[in-house]
């Protein structure tokens, strides 16, 4: 199970965005986003508008995120070979699809 900060970083990486790009999309300061991603500030305790903007920038369903349902799905990240892999298990996407 991933903590919210780890999930934010994994999702940002999955989308191929920099921290600055997420902050710009969310219309917040870079440092504010970095604190969420580092875990020094819990995004679940931020104002609704700030949390909503970050979730929208990362294309995350805010209801699922806040209720913890985001842990259920797999997070895919692109490997150095260009293929997608499950972040937690390292299983290639094509093997996940065939399960």
Helices and strands as residue ranges (DSSP letters): H 4-15, H 19-26, H 30-38, G 43-45, H 48-57, H 62-67, G 69-71, E 76-78, E 84-86, H 93-97
